[in-house]
Amino acid sequence: MGRNTIAYVDINNIFKIYHKGSTYTIDPFVPRSYQVGDDIVAFQSNDGYFKIFYNGNLYTIGYYEPPYRVADRVVAFQDVNGF
């Protein structure tokens, strides 16, 4: 849980994000992993995509599983080339 942002899986196993008073249905499946910061959520979707939700928008970074870490409003991750 971060400032203004909560990510959770509901009773129906749907991945949702509560952000600044609105609830977003992000994925109909439980993610492989997720981390929450202030206004930001990074997660590995069930189908293998690395995605970032930031300030109400969802961005697909790529089809791979990078090591990643979320803190405050920052997501640190290794890109597909190892950088």
C-alpha positions, 0 to 999 in steps of 0.5 A: 500500500502506498500513498493514494494507492492500494493494489489487491486481489478481490474475492473473485481473484480479480486484480484491482487497484484503488487510486485516489478514490477510484477503483480500476479493474486491471486484470481478470487474473491474479498477478504473479507478483506486484509491488505498490508505491505512492501513486504507482504499482508495478506487476508481473501479469499472469500471462507474463507481461511486466506492467506499470500503473502510474497515476491512473494509466496502465503501461505495458513494458514488455513480455519478460520477467525482470527483477524489480523494486517499487519505492515511493514514486519510483520503479527500478527494473532491469530491462530486457537487455540486462541494463 
